[in-house]
Structures are given as structure tokens and as C-alpha cells.
Amino acid sequence: MRVKCVICDTLHELPNDLPLAKKLRNRPIHTFMCTECSERISENTHTRIATGKFRFFRTSSKFDEEF
């Protein structure tokens, strides 16, 4: 199955028997993000959290203070 990353628009080939390929086929609302983009986003998020100015807006303030 050919898929396109939503961030970098590169084409990737997924084996048809992967659960991710089945999820993308059956539920078109789900999107695919390549591993390079997901790693880059997670690294940037961790560096923003390390600065101490990052706030979680969907959680309680008690969780933010513990984090």
C-alpha cells in the first residue's frame, strides 16, 4: 500500500498485512506520518518541555506542576 506523509509529502510503501495499513484503508480519517517526522516532532516537544515554558492545556494544572 502506498501512503503519503502528511507533513513532508513523501511517498512510502507499507506492506498490506500491517495493522496500520488496515487502519488507513478502513478509516480514511486516519493519516500517516513517517518515522522521521514523528521522531523530529517528539524531539522538538521534549526540548520545549525541558525549557520549562511548555504548558499542557488539556490537562489539569496539578499534572503540569508534577511534570
PDBQT receptor file of N, H, CA, C and O in Angstrom, charges set to zero:
ATOM      1  N   MET A   1       0.843  -1.166   0.000  1.00  0.00    +0.000 N 
ATOM      2  CA  MET A   1       0.000   0.000   0.000  1.00  0.00    +0.000 C 
ATOM      3  C   MET A   1       0.893   1.235   0.000  1.00  0.00    +0.000 C 
ATOM      4  O   MET A   1       1.818   1.342   0.804  1.00  0.00    +0.000 OA
ATOM      5  N   ARG A   2       0.614   2.145  -0.890  1.00  0.00    +0.000 N 
ATOM      6  H   ARG A   2      -0.138   2.058  -1.543  1.00  0.00    +0.000 HD
ATOM      7  CA  ARG A   2       1.370   3.386  -0.947  1.00  0.00    +0.000 C 
ATOM      8  C   ARG A   2       0.682   4.428  -0.083  1.00  0.00    +0.000 C 
ATOM      9  O   ARG A   2      -0.529   4.628  -0.178  1.00  0.00    +0.000 OA
ATOM     10  N   VAL A   3       1.467   5.092   0.763  1.00  0.00    +0.000 N 
ATOM     11  H   VAL A   3       2.451   4.930   0.841  1.00  0.00    +0.000 HD
ATOM     12  CA  VAL A   3       0.946   6.123   1.648  1.00  0.00    +0.000 C 
ATOM     13  C   VAL A   3       1.822   7.358   1.548  1.00  0.00    +0.000 C 
ATOM     14  O   VAL A   3       2.989   7.285   1.163  1.00  0.00    +0.000 OA
ATOM     15  N   LYS A   4       1.242   8.480   1.898  1.00  0.00    +0.000 N 
ATOM     16  H   LYS A   4       0.294   8.539   2.211  1.00  0.00    +0.000 HD
ATOM     17  CA  LYS A   4       1.953   9.752   1.840  1.00  0.00    +0.000 C 
ATOM     18  C   LYS A   4       1.971  10.379   3.217  1.00  0.00    +0.000 C 
ATOM     19  O   LYS A   4       0.945  10.444   3.894  1.00  0.00    +0.000 OA
ATOM     20  N   CYS A   5       3.138  10.841   3.630  1.00  0.00    +0.000 N 
ATOM     21  H   CYS A   5       3.972  10.788   3.080  1.00  0.00    +0.000 HD
ATOM     22  CA  CYS A   5       3.277  11.505   4.924  1.00  0.00    +0.000 C 
ATOM     23  C   CYS A   5       2.538  12.846   4.865  1.00  0.00    +0.000 C 
ATOM     24  O   CYS A   5       2.638  13.567   3.872  1.00  0.00    +0.000 OA
ATOM     25  N   VAL A   6       1.801  13.179   5.924  1.00  0.00    +0.000 N 
ATOM     26  H   VAL A   6       1.720  12.593   6.731  1.00  0.00    +0.000 HD
ATOM     27  CA  VAL A   6       1.024  14.406   5.934  1.00  0.00    +0.000 C 
ATOM     28  C   VAL A   6       1.887  15.644   6.144  1.00  0.00    +0.000 C 
ATOM     29  O   VAL A   6       1.450  16.756   5.849  1.00  0.00    +0.000 OA
ATOM     30  N   ILE A   7       3.101  15.469   6.647  1.00  0.00    +0.000 N 
ATOM     31  H   ILE A   7       3.456  14.565   6.887  1.00  0.00    +0.000 HD
ATOM     32  CA  ILE A   7       3.957  16.622   6.920  1.00  0.00    +0.000 C 
ATOM     33  C   ILE A   7       4.947  16.869   5.787  1.00  0.00    +0.000 C 
ATOM     34  O   ILE A   7       5.029  17.986   5.277  1.00  0.00    +0.000 OA
ATOM     35  N   CYS A   8       5.697  15.850   5.387  1.00  0.00    +0.000 N 
ATOM     36  H   CYS A   8       5.631  14.943   5.802  1.00  0.00    +0.000 HD
ATOM     37  CA  CYS A   8       6.752  16.063   4.388  1.00  0.00    +0.000 C 
ATOM     38  C   CYS A   8       6.343  15.639   2.980  1.00  0.00    +0.000 C 
ATOM     39  O   CYS A   8       7.117  15.838   2.044  1.00  0.00    +0.000 OA
ATOM     40  N   ASP A   9       5.163  15.066   2.799  1.00  0.00    +0.000 N 
ATOM     41  H   ASP A   9       4.535  14.904   3.560  1.00  0.00    +0.000 HD
ATOM     42  CA  ASP A   9       4.614  14.663   1.494  1.00  0.00    +0.000 C 
ATOM     43  C   ASP A   9       5.493  13.664   0.740  1.00  0.00    +0.000 C 
ATOM     44  O   ASP A   9       5.497  13.656  -0.491  1.00  0.00    +0.000 OA
ATOM     45  N   THR A  10       6.226  12.834   1.449  1.00  0.00    +0.000 N 
ATOM     46  H   THR A  10       6.223  12.840   2.449  1.00  0.00    +0.000 HD
ATOM     47  CA  THR A  10       6.987  11.783   0.784  1.00  0.00    +0.000 C 
ATOM     48  C   THR A  10       6.144  10.524   0.720  1.00  0.00    +0.000 C 
ATOM     49  O   THR A  10       5.339  10.254   1.612  1.00  0.00    +0.000 OA
ATOM     50  N   LEU A  11       6.335   9.760  -0.335  1.00  0.00    +0.000 N 
ATOM     51  H   LEU A  11       6.988   9.979  -1.060  1.00  0.00    +0.000 HD
ATOM     52  CA  LEU A  11       5.599   8.521  -0.521  1.00  0.00    +0.000 C 
ATOM     53  C   LEU A  11       6.359   7.368   0.113  1.00  0.00    +0.000 C 
ATOM     54  O   LEU A  11       7.580   7.272  -0.015  1.00  0.00    +0.000 OA
ATOM     55  N   HIS A  12       5.636   6.499   0.793  1.00  0.00    +0.000 N 
ATOM     56  H   HIS A  12       4.644   6.576   0.897  1.00  0.00    +0.000 HD
ATOM     57  CA  HIS A  12       6.213   5.326   1.435  1.00  0.00    +0.000 C 
ATOM     58  C   HIS A  12       5.392   4.109   1.040  1.00  0.00    +0.000 C 
ATOM     59  O   HIS A  12       4.224   4.227   0.669  1.00  0.00    +0.000 OA
ATOM     60  N   GLU A  13       6.002   2.961   1.122  1.00  0.00    +0.000 N 
ATOM     61  H   GLU A  13       6.950   2.865   1.424  1.00  0.00    +0.000 HD
ATOM     62  CA  GLU A  13       5.335   1.704   0.810  1.00  0.00    +0.000 C 
ATOM     63  C   GLU A  13       5.152   0.915   2.106  1.00  0.00    +0.000 C 
ATOM     64  O   GLU A  13       6.120   0.607   2.802  1.00  0.00    +0.000 OA
ATOM     65  N   LEU A  14       3.892   0.592   2.418  1.00  0.00    +0.000 N 
ATOM     66  H   LEU A  14       3.106   0.842   1.853  1.00  0.00    +0.000 HD
ATOM     67  CA  LEU A  14       3.579  -0.221   3.588  1.00  0.00    +0.000 C 
ATOM     68  C   LEU A  14       3.118  -1.601   3.126  1.00  0.00    +0.000 C 
ATOM     69  O   LEU A  14       2.363  -1.708   2.160  1.00  0.00    +0.000 OA
ATOM     70  N   PRO A  15       3.560  -2.649   3.801  1.00  0.00    +0.000 N 
ATOM     71  CA  PRO A  15       3.008  -3.977   3.489  1.00  0.00    +0.000 C 
ATOM     72  C   PRO A  15       1.514  -4.017   3.802  1.00  0.00    +0.000 C 
ATOM     73  O   PRO A  15       1.064  -3.426   4.783  1.00  0.00    +0.000 OA
ATOM     74  N   ASN A  16       0.761  -4.707   2.975  1.00  0.00    +0.000 N 
ATOM     75  H   ASN A  16       1.127  -5.187   2.178  1.00  0.00    +0.000 HD
ATOM     76  CA  ASN A  16      -0.694  -4.736   3.118  1.00  0.00    +0.000 C 
ATOM     77  C   ASN A  16      -1.166  -5.439   4.379  1.00  0.00    +0.000 C 
ATOM     78  O   ASN A  16      -2.294  -5.216   4.819  1.00  0.00    +0.000 OA
ATOM     79  N   ASP A  17      -0.327  -6.283   4.969  1.00  0.00    +0.000 N 
ATOM     80  H   ASP A  17       0.589  -6.464   4.611  1.00  0.00    +0.000 HD
ATOM     81  CA  ASP A  17      -0.774  -7.041   6.136  1.00  0.00    +0.000 C 
ATOM     82  C   ASP A  17      -0.490  -6.344   7.474  1.00  0.00    +0.000 C 
ATOM     83  O   ASP A  17      -0.767  -6.914   8.529  1.00  0.00    +0.000 OA
ATOM     84  N   LEU A  18       0.049  -5.143   7.448  1.00  0.00    +0.000 N 
ATOM     85  H   LEU A  18       0.274  -4.680   6.591  1.00  0.00    +0.000 HD
ATOM     86  CA  LEU A  18       0.283  -4.409   8.689  1.00  0.00    +0.000 C 
ATOM     87  C   LEU A  18      -1.033  -3.873   9.259  1.00  0.00    +0.000 C 
ATOM     88  O   LEU A  18      -1.926  -3.502   8.497  1.00  0.00    +0.000 OA
ATOM     89  N   PRO A  19      -1.163  -3.828  10.573  1.00  0.00    +0.000 N 
ATOM     90  CA  PRO A  19      -2.376  -3.246  11.163  1.00  0.00    +0.000 C 
ATOM     91  C   PRO A  19      -2.557  -1.768  10.796  1.00  0.00    +0.000 C 
ATOM     92  O   PRO A  19      -3.686  -1.297  10.662  1.00  0.00    +0.000 OA
ATOM     93  N   LEU A  20      -1.448  -1.040  10.633  1.00  0.00    +0.000 N 
ATOM     94  H   LEU A  20      -0.531  -1.423  10.742  1.00  0.00    +0.000 HD
ATOM     95  CA  LEU A  20      -1.540   0.365  10.249  1.00  0.00    +0.000 C 
ATOM     96  C   LEU A  20      -2.130   0.517   8.850  1.00  0.00    +0.000 C 
ATOM     97  O   LEU A  20      -2.927   1.424   8.611  1.00  0.00    +0.000 OA
ATOM     98  N   ALA A  21      -1.749  -0.356   7.929  1.00  0.00    +0.000 N 
ATOM     99  H   ALA A  21      -1.101  -1.093   8.123  1.00  0.00    +0.000 HD
ATOM    100  CA  ALA A  21      -2.296  -0.305   6.579  1.00  0.00    +0.000 C 
ATOM    101  C   ALA A  21      -3.793  -0.591   6.594  1.00  0.00    +0.000 C 
ATOM    102  O   ALA A  21      -4.556   0.046   5.868  1.00  0.00    +0.000 OA
ATOM    103  N   LYS A  22      -4.209  -1.537   7.410  1.00  0.00    +0.000 N 
ATOM    104  H   LYS A  22      -3.589  -2.055   7.999  1.00  0.00    +0.000 HD
ATOM    105  CA  LYS A  22      -5.630  -1.842   7.507  1.00  0.00    +0.000 C 
ATOM    106  C   LYS A  22      -6.405  -0.675   8.093  1.00  0.00    +0.000 C 
ATOM    107  O   LYS A  22      -7.510  -0.371   7.642  1.00  0.00    +0.000 OA
ATOM    108  N   LYS A  23      -5.831  -0.018   9.099  1.00  0.00    +0.000 N 
ATOM    109  H   LYS A  23      -4.934  -0.264   9.465  1.00  0.00    +0.000 HD
ATOM    110  CA  LYS A  23      -6.488   1.124   9.708  1.00  0.00    +0.000 C 
ATOM    111  C   LYS A  23      -6.626   2.275   8.706  1.00  0.00    +0.000 C 
ATOM    112  O   LYS A  23      -7.654   2.951   8.668  1.00  0.00    +0.000 OA
ATOM    113  N   LEU A  24      -5.596   2.487   7.905  1.00  0.00    +0.000 N 
ATOM    114  H   LEU A  24      -4.761   1.938   7.936  1.00  0.00    +0.000 HD
ATOM    115  CA  LEU A  24      -5.649   3.555   6.908  1.00  0.00    +0.000 C 
ATOM    116  C   LEU A  24      -6.646   3.237   5.802  1.00  0.00    +0.000 C 
ATOM    117  O   LEU A  24      -7.293   4.140   5.271  1.00  0.00    +0.000 OA
ATOM    118  N   ARG A  25      -6.774   1.978   5.457  1.00  0.00    +0.000 N 
ATOM    119  H   ARG A  25      -6.249   1.245   5.889  1.00  0.00    +0.000 HD
ATOM    120  CA  ARG A  25      -7.727   1.581   4.416  1.00  0.00    +0.000 C 
ATOM    121  C   ARG A  25      -9.168   1.713   4.880  1.00  0.00    +0.000 C 
ATOM    122  O   ARG A  25     -10.019   2.223   4.151  1.00  0.00    +0.000 OA
ATOM    123  N   ASN A  26      -9.438   1.254   6.087  1.00  0.00    +0.000 N 
ATOM    124  H   ASN A  26      -8.747   0.840   6.680  1.00  0.00    +0.000 HD
ATOM    125  CA  ASN A  26     -10.813   1.191   6.570  1.00  0.00    +0.000 C 
ATOM    126  C   ASN A  26     -11.324   2.493   7.164  1.00  0.00    +0.000 C 
ATOM    127  O   ASN A  26     -12.533   2.722   7.196  1.00  0.00    +0.000 OA
ATOM    128  N   ARG A  27     -10.447   3.329   7.623  1.00  0.00    +0.000 N 
ATOM    129  H   ARG A  27      -9.465   3.143   7.598  1.00  0.00    +0.000 HD
ATOM    130  CA  ARG A  27     -10.855   4.598   8.230  1.00  0.00    +0.000 C 
ATOM    131  C   ARG A  27     -10.070   5.732   7.571  1.00  0.00    +0.000 C 
ATOM    132  O   ARG A  27      -8.964   6.051   8.008  1.00  0.00    +0.000 OA
ATOM    133  N   PRO A  28     -10.620   6.335   6.543  1.00  0.00    +0.000 N 
ATOM    134  CA  PRO A  28      -9.859   7.349   5.799  1.00  0.00    +0.000 C 
ATOM    135  C   PRO A  28      -9.531   8.611   6.597  1.00  0.00    +0.000 C 
ATOM    136  O   PRO A  28      -8.697   9.404   6.161  1.00  0.00    +0.000 OA
ATOM    137  N   ILE A  29     -10.154   8.814   7.738  1.00  0.00    +0.000 N 
ATOM    138  H   ILE A  29     -10.831   8.169   8.092  1.00  0.00    +0.000 HD
ATOM    139  CA  ILE A  29      -9.856   9.992   8.539  1.00  0.00    +0.000 C 
ATOM    140  C   ILE A  29      -8.463   9.895   9.168  1.00  0.00    +0.000 C 
ATOM    141  O   ILE A  29      -7.842  10.920   9.448  1.00  0.00    +0.000 OA
ATOM    142  N   HIS A  30      -7.966   8.672   9.393  1.00  0.00    +0.000 N 
ATOM    143  H   HIS A  30      -8.471   7.839   9.166  1.00  0.00    +0.000 HD
ATOM    144  CA  HIS A  30      -6.631   8.498   9.959  1.00  0.00    +0.000 C 
ATOM    145  C   HIS A  30      -5.582   8.881   8.927  1.00  0.00    +0.000 C 
ATOM    146  O   HIS A  30      -5.745   8.627   7.734  1.00  0.00    +0.000 OA
ATOM    147  N   THR A  31      -4.518   9.487   9.395  1.00  0.00    +0.000 N 
ATOM    148  H   THR A  31      -4.386   9.693  10.365  1.00  0.00    +0.000 HD
ATOM    149  CA  THR A  31      -3.459   9.929   8.494  1.00  0.00    +0.000 C 
ATOM    150  C   THR A  31      -2.161   9.217   8.833  1.00  0.00    +0.000 C 
ATOM    151  O   THR A  31      -2.008   8.651   9.915  1.00  0.00    +0.000 OA
ATOM    152  N   PHE A  32      -1.235   9.255   7.893  1.00  0.00    +0.000 N 
ATOM    153  H   PHE A  32      -1.359   9.715   7.014  1.00  0.00    +0.000 HD
ATOM    154  CA  PHE A  32       0.045   8.587   8.048  1.00  0.00    +0.000 C 
ATOM    155  C   PHE A  32       1.126   9.632   8.256  1.00  0.00    +0.000 C 
ATOM    156  O   PHE A  32       1.161  10.646   7.559  1.00  0.00    +0.000 OA
ATOM    157  N   MET A  33       2.015   9.382   9.224  1.00  0.00    +0.000 N 
ATOM    158  H   MET A  33       1.986   8.559   9.791  1.00  0.00    +0.000 HD
ATOM    159  CA  MET A  33       3.177  10.221   9.433  1.00  0.00    +0.000 C 
ATOM    160  C   MET A  33       4.403   9.324   9.459  1.00  0.00    +0.000 C 
ATOM    161  O   MET A  33       4.435   8.331  10.185  1.00  0.00    +0.000 OA
ATOM    162  N   CYS A  34       5.414   9.670   8.668  1.00  0.00    +0.000 N 
ATOM    163  H   CYS A  34       5.388  10.477   8.078  1.00  0.00    +0.000 HD
ATOM    164  CA  CYS A  34       6.607   8.823   8.579  1.00  0.00    +0.000 C 
ATOM    165  C   CYS A  34       7.392   8.882   9.892  1.00  0.00    +0.000 C 
ATOM    166  O   CYS A  34       7.178   9.768  10.719  1.00  0.00    +0.000 OA
ATOM    167  N   THR A  35       8.288   7.937  10.062  1.00  0.00    +0.000 N 
ATOM    168  H   THR A  35       8.461   7.217   9.390  1.00  0.00    +0.000 HD
ATOM    169  CA  THR A  35       9.044   7.851  11.318  1.00  0.00    +0.000 C 
ATOM    170  C   THR A  35       9.973   9.041  11.505  1.00  0.00    +0.000 C 
ATOM    171  O   THR A  35      10.179   9.489  12.633  1.00  0.00    +0.000 OA
ATOM    172  N   GLU A  36      10.538   9.564  10.416  1.00  0.00    +0.000 N 
ATOM    173  H   GLU A  36      10.371   9.200   9.500  1.00  0.00    +0.000 HD
ATOM    174  CA  GLU A  36      11.438  10.717  10.531  1.00  0.00    +0.000 C 
ATOM    175  C   GLU A  36      10.696  11.933  11.070  1.00  0.00    +0.000 C 
ATOM    176  O   GLU A  36      11.201  12.643  11.939  1.00  0.00    +0.000 OA
ATOM    177  N   CYS A  37       9.498  12.169  10.551  1.00  0.00    +0.000 N 
ATOM    178  H   CYS A  37       9.087  11.592   9.845  1.00  0.00    +0.000 HD
ATOM    179  CA  CYS A  37       8.712  13.321  11.021  1.00  0.00    +0.000 C 
ATOM    180  C   CYS A  37       8.239  13.122  12.456  1.00  0.00    +0.000 C 
ATOM    181  O   CYS A  37       8.272  14.063  13.248  1.00  0.00    +0.000 OA
ATOM    182  N   SER A  38       7.805  11.929  12.802  1.00  0.00    +0.000 N 
ATOM    183  H   SER A  38       7.778  11.164  12.158  1.00  0.00    +0.000 HD
ATOM    184  CA  SER A  38       7.334  11.704  14.170  1.00  0.00    +0.000 C 
ATOM    185  C   SER A  38       8.486  11.809  15.176  1.00  0.00    +0.000 C 
ATOM    186  O   SER A  38       8.290  12.312  16.283  1.00  0.00    +0.000 OA
ATOM    187  N   GLU A  39       9.679  11.343  14.807  1.00  0.00    +0.000 N 
ATOM    188  H   GLU A  39       9.837  10.934  13.908  1.00  0.00    +0.000 HD
ATOM    189  CA  GLU A  39      10.833  11.491  15.692  1.00  0.00    +0.000 C 
ATOM    190  C   GLU A  39      11.228  12.952  15.840  1.00  0.00    +0.000 C 
ATOM    191  O   GLU A  39      11.570  13.397  16.936  1.00  0.00    +0.000 OA
ATOM    192  N   ARG A  40      11.181  13.701  14.738  1.00  0.00    +0.000 N 
ATOM    193  H   ARG A  40      10.903  13.339  13.848  1.00  0.00    +0.000 HD
ATOM    194  CA  ARG A  40      11.529  15.116  14.795  1.00  0.00    +0.000 C 
ATOM    195  C   ARG A  40      10.542  15.877  15.679  1.00  0.00    +0.000 C 
ATOM    196  O   ARG A  40      10.950  16.736  16.460  1.00  0.00    +0.000 OA
ATOM    197  N   ILE A  41       9.269  15.575  15.565  1.00  0.00    +0.000 N 
ATOM    198  H   ILE A  41       8.937  14.877  14.930  1.00  0.00    +0.000 HD
ATOM    199  CA  ILE A  41       8.262  16.248  16.385  1.00  0.00    +0.000 C 
ATOM    200  C   ILE A  41       8.434  15.890  17.851  1.00  0.00    +0.000 C 
ATOM    201  O   ILE A  41       8.317  16.757  18.717  1.00  0.00    +0.000 OA
ATOM    202  N   SER A  42       8.712  14.613  18.143  1.00  0.00    +0.000 N 
ATOM    203  H   SER A  42       8.806  13.909  17.439  1.00  0.00    +0.000 HD
ATOM    204  CA  SER A  42       8.887  14.224  19.544  1.00  0.00    +0.000 C 
ATOM    205  C   SER A  42      10.141  14.857  20.150  1.00  0.00    +0.000 C 
ATOM    206  O   SER A  42      10.127  15.253  21.316  1.00  0.00    +0.000 OA
ATOM    207  N   GLU A  43      11.224  14.957  19.377  1.00  0.00    +0.000 N 
ATOM    208  H   GLU A  43      11.235  14.635  18.431  1.00  0.00    +0.000 HD
ATOM    209  CA  GLU A  43      12.432  15.620  19.882  1.00  0.00    +0.000 C 
ATOM    210  C   GLU A  43      12.170  17.089  20.161  1.00  0.00    +0.000 C 
ATOM    211  O   GLU A  43      12.583  17.607  21.199  1.00  0.00    +0.000 OA
ATOM    212  N   ASN A  44      11.486  17.766  19.242  1.00  0.00    +0.000 N 
ATOM    213  H   ASN A  44      11.150  17.345  18.399  1.00  0.00    +0.000 HD
ATOM    214  CA  ASN A  44      11.179  19.185  19.457  1.00  0.00    +0.000 C 
ATOM    215  C   ASN A  44      10.272  19.380  20.659  1.00  0.00    +0.000 C 
ATOM    216  O   ASN A  44      10.436  20.344  21.407  1.00  0.00    +0.000 OA
ATOM    217  N   THR A  45       9.329  18.489  20.853  1.00  0.00    +0.000 N 
ATOM    218  H   THR A  45       9.196  17.706  20.245  1.00  0.00    +0.000 HD
ATOM    219  CA  THR A  45       8.434  18.587  22.004  1.00  0.00    +0.000 C 
ATOM    220  C   THR A  45       9.204  18.397  23.299  1.00  0.00    +0.000 C 
ATOM    221  O   THR A  45       8.974  19.119  24.269  1.00  0.00    +0.000 OA
ATOM    222  N   HIS A  46      10.112  17.436  23.324  1.00  0.00    +0.000 N 
ATOM    223  H   HIS A  46      10.299  16.850  22.536  1.00  0.00    +0.000 HD
ATOM    224  CA  HIS A  46      10.906  17.205  24.537  1.00  0.00    +0.000 C 
ATOM    225  C   HIS A  46      11.815  18.388  24.840  1.00  0.00    +0.000 C 
ATOM    226  O   HIS A  46      12.017  18.716  26.010  1.00  0.00    +0.000 OA
ATOM    227  N   THR A  47      12.367  19.035  23.823  1.00  0.00    +0.000 N 
ATOM    228  H   THR A  47      12.204  18.768  22.873  1.00  0.00    +0.000 HD
ATOM    229  CA  THR A  47      13.201  20.212  24.084  1.00  0.00    +0.000 C 
ATOM    230  C   THR A  47      12.358  21.375  24.579  1.00  0.00    +0.000 C 
ATOM    231  O   THR A  47      12.818  22.152  25.417  1.00  0.00    +0.000 OA
ATOM    232  N   ARG A  48      11.114  21.516  24.073  1.00  0.00    +0.000 N 
ATOM    233  H   ARG A  48      10.741  20.886  23.392  1.00  0.00    +0.000 HD
ATOM    234  CA  ARG A  48      10.233  22.576  24.560  1.00  0.00    +0.000 C 
ATOM    235  C   ARG A  48       9.812  22.310  25.997  1.00  0.00    +0.000 C 
ATOM    236  O   ARG A  48       9.700  23.246  26.789  1.00  0.00    +0.000 OA
ATOM    237  N   ILE A  49       9.579  21.055  26.345  1.00  0.00    +0.000 N 
ATOM    238  H   ILE A  49       9.670  20.295  25.701  1.00  0.00    +0.000 HD
ATOM    239  CA  ILE A  49       9.223  20.713  27.720  1.00  0.00    +0.000 C 
ATOM    240  C   ILE A  49      10.400  20.997  28.647  1.00  0.00    +0.000 C 
ATOM    241  O   ILE A  49      10.203  21.438  29.779  1.00  0.00    +0.000 OA
ATOM    242  N   ALA A  50      11.612  20.752  28.182  1.00  0.00    +0.000 N 
ATOM    243  H   ALA A  50      11.772  20.394  27.262  1.00  0.00    +0.000 HD
ATOM    244  CA  ALA A  50      12.802  20.961  29.010  1.00  0.00    +0.000 C 
ATOM    245  C   ALA A  50      13.042  22.430  29.316  1.00  0.00    +0.000 C 
ATOM    246  O   ALA A  50      13.695  22.743  30.311  1.00  0.00    +0.000 OA
ATOM    247  N   THR A  51      12.533  23.344  28.490  1.00  0.00    +0.000 N 
ATOM    248  H   THR A  51      12.002  23.090  27.682  1.00  0.00    +0.000 HD
ATOM    249  CA  THR A  51      12.737  24.766  28.760  1.00  0.00    +0.000 C 
ATOM    250  C   THR A  51      11.949  25.232  29.972  1.00  0.00    +0.000 C 
ATOM    251  O   THR A  51      12.317  26.221  30.605  1.00  0.00    +0.000 OA
ATOM    252  N   GLY A  52      10.873  24.535  30.303  1.00  0.00    +0.000 N 
ATOM    253  H   GLY A  52      10.574  23.731  29.789  1.00  0.00    +0.000 HD
ATOM    254  CA  GLY A  52      10.064  24.916  31.442  1.00  0.00    +0.000 C 
ATOM    255  C   GLY A  52       8.946  25.875  31.098  1.00  0.00    +0.000 C 
ATOM    256  O   GLY A  52       8.141  26.206  31.968  1.00  0.00    +0.000 OA
ATOM    257  N   LYS A  53       8.867  26.333  29.858  1.00  0.00    +0.000 N 
ATOM    258  H   LYS A  53       9.521  26.064  29.151  1.00  0.00    +0.000 HD
ATOM    259  CA  LYS A  53       7.819  27.267  29.445  1.00  0.00    +0.000 C 
ATOM    260  C   LYS A  53       6.678  26.562  28.729  1.00  0.00    +0.000 C 
ATOM    261  O   LYS A  53       5.727  27.210  28.291  1.00  0.00    +0.000 OA
ATOM    262  N   PHE A  54       6.758  25.267  28.606  1.00  0.00    +0.000 N 
ATOM    263  H   PHE A  54       7.530  24.740  28.961  1.00  0.00    +0.000 HD
ATOM    264  CA  PHE A  54       5.740  24.481  27.901  1.00  0.00    +0.000 C 
ATOM    265  C   PHE A  54       4.614  24.164  28.865  1.00  0.00    +0.000 C 
ATOM    266  O   PHE A  54       4.862  23.730  29.990  1.00  0.00    +0.000 OA
ATOM    267  N   ARG A  55       3.355  24.379  28.426  1.00  0.00    +0.000 N 
ATOM    268  H   ARG A  55       3.153  24.731  27.512  1.00  0.00    +0.000 HD
ATOM    269  CA  ARG A  55       2.201  24.074  29.255  1.00  0.00    +0.000 C 
ATOM    270  C   ARG A  55       1.283  23.121  28.525  1.00  0.00    +0.000 C 
ATOM    271  O   ARG A  55       1.063  23.259  27.322  1.00  0.00    +0.000 OA
ATOM    272  N   PHE A  56       0.748  22.159  29.247  1.00  0.00    +0.000 N 
ATOM    273  H   PHE A  56       0.926  22.047  30.225  1.00  0.00    +0.000 HD
ATOM    274  CA  PHE A  56      -0.274  21.280  28.713  1.00  0.00    +0.000 C 
ATOM    275  C   PHE A  56      -1.618  21.960  28.935  1.00  0.00    +0.000 C 
ATOM    276  O   PHE A  56      -1.980  22.237  30.079  1.00  0.00    +0.000 OA
ATOM    277  N   PHE A  57      -2.364  22.234  27.875  1.00  0.00    +0.000 N 
ATOM    278  H   PHE A  57      -2.070  22.009  26.946  1.00  0.00    +0.000 HD
ATOM    279  CA  PHE A  57      -3.622  22.937  28.017  1.00  0.00    +0.000 C 
ATOM    280  C   PHE A  57      -4.802  22.004  28.214  1.00  0.00    +0.000 C 
ATOM    281  O   PHE A  57      -5.864  22.460  28.639  1.00  0.00    +0.000 OA
ATOM    282  N   ARG A  58      -4.665  20.734  27.928  1.00  0.00    +0.000 N 
ATOM    283  H   ARG A  58      -3.803  20.364  27.583  1.00  0.00    +0.000 HD
ATOM    284  CA  ARG A  58      -5.787  19.815  28.062  1.00  0.00    +0.000 C 
ATOM    285  C   ARG A  58      -5.728  18.993  29.336  1.00  0.00    +0.000 C 
ATOM    286  O   ARG A  58      -6.533  18.078  29.511  1.00  0.00    +0.000 OA
ATOM    287  N   THR A  59      -4.815  19.287  30.210  1.00  0.00    +0.000 N 
ATOM    288  H   THR A  59      -4.161  20.030  30.068  1.00  0.00    +0.000 HD
ATOM    289  CA  THR A  59      -4.696  18.536  31.449  1.00  0.00    +0.000 C 
ATOM    290  C   THR A  59      -4.935  19.471  32.625  1.00  0.00    +0.000 C 
ATOM    291  O   THR A  59      -5.061  20.684  32.456  1.00  0.00    +0.000 OA
ATOM    292  N   SER A  60      -4.994  18.906  33.784  1.00  0.00    +0.000 N 
ATOM    293  H   SER A  60      -4.892  17.920  33.921  1.00  0.00    +0.000 HD
ATOM    294  CA  SER A  60      -5.174  19.726  34.970  1.00  0.00    +0.000 C 
ATOM    295  C   SER A  60      -3.858  20.403  35.349  1.00  0.00    +0.000 C 
ATOM    296  O   SER A  60      -2.778  19.940  34.983  1.00  0.00    +0.000 OA
ATOM    297  N   SER A  61      -3.967  21.482  36.071  1.00  0.00    +0.000 N 
ATOM    298  H   SER A  61      -4.845  21.858  36.369  1.00  0.00    +0.000 HD
ATOM    299  CA  SER A  61      -2.770  22.208  36.478  1.00  0.00    +0.000 C 
ATOM    300  C   SER A  61      -1.935  21.396  37.466  1.00  0.00    +0.000 C 
ATOM    301  O   SER A  61      -0.723  21.589  37.561  1.00  0.00    +0.000 OA
ATOM    302  N   LYS A  62      -2.576  20.497  38.195  1.00  0.00    +0.000 N 
ATOM    303  H   LYS A  62      -3.561  20.340  38.117  1.00  0.00    +0.000 HD
ATOM    304  CA  LYS A  62      -1.855  19.655  39.140  1.00  0.00    +0.000 C 
ATOM    305  C   LYS A  62      -0.878  18.746  38.396  1.00  0.00    +0.000 C 
ATOM    306  O   LYS A  62       0.237  18.514  38.863  1.00  0.00    +0.000 OA
ATOM    307  N   PHE A  63      -1.302  18.229  37.229  1.00  0.00    +0.000 N 
ATOM    308  H   PHE A  63      -2.208  18.418  36.850  1.00  0.00    +0.000 HD
ATOM    309  CA  PHE A  63      -0.419  17.388  36.439  1.00  0.00    +0.000 C 
ATOM    310  C   PHE A  63       0.743  18.200  35.873  1.00  0.00    +0.000 C 
ATOM    311  O   PHE A  63       1.867  17.702  35.802  1.00  0.00    +0.000 OA
ATOM    312  N   ASP A  64       0.484  19.447  35.470  1.00  0.00    +0.000 N 
ATOM    313  H   ASP A  64      -0.429  19.852  35.528  1.00  0.00    +0.000 HD
ATOM    314  CA  ASP A  64       1.547  20.314  34.943  1.00  0.00    +0.000 C 
ATOM    315  C   ASP A  64       2.616  20.569  35.991  1.00  0.00    +0.000 C 
ATOM    316  O   ASP A  64       3.807  20.578  35.678  1.00  0.00    +0.000 OA
ATOM    317  N   GLU A  65       2.200  20.776  37.229  1.00  0.00    +0.000 N 
ATOM    318  H   GLU A  65       1.233  20.768  37.483  1.00  0.00    +0.000 HD
ATOM    319  CA  GLU A  65       3.171  21.058  38.283  1.00  0.00    +0.000 C 
ATOM    320  C   GLU A  65       4.037  19.841  38.583  1.00  0.00    +0.000 C 
ATOM    321  O   GLU A  65       5.225  19.975  38.879  1.00  0.00    +0.000 OA
ATOM    322  N   GLU A  66       3.439  18.652  38.504  1.00  0.00    +0.000 N 
ATOM    323  H   GLU A  66       2.474  18.543  38.263  1.00  0.00    +0.000 HD
ATOM    324  CA  GLU A  66       4.212  17.433  38.759  1.00  0.00    +0.000 C 
ATOM    325  C   GLU A  66       5.182  17.153  37.628  1.00  0.00    +0.000 C 
ATOM    326  O   GLU A  66       6.250  16.583  37.849  1.00  0.00    +0.000 OA
ATOM    327  N   PHE A  67       4.820  17.549  36.422  1.00  0.00    +0.000 N 
ATOM    328  H   PHE A  67       3.952  18.012  36.243  1.00  0.00    +0.000 HD
ATOM    329  CA  PHE A  67       5.656  17.257  35.266  1.00  0.00    +0.000 C 
ATOM    330  C   PHE A  67       6.857  18.165  35.279  1.00  0.00    +0.000 C 
ATOM    331  O   PHE A  67       7.700  18.086  34.385  1.00  0.00    +0.000 OA
TER     332      PHE A  67
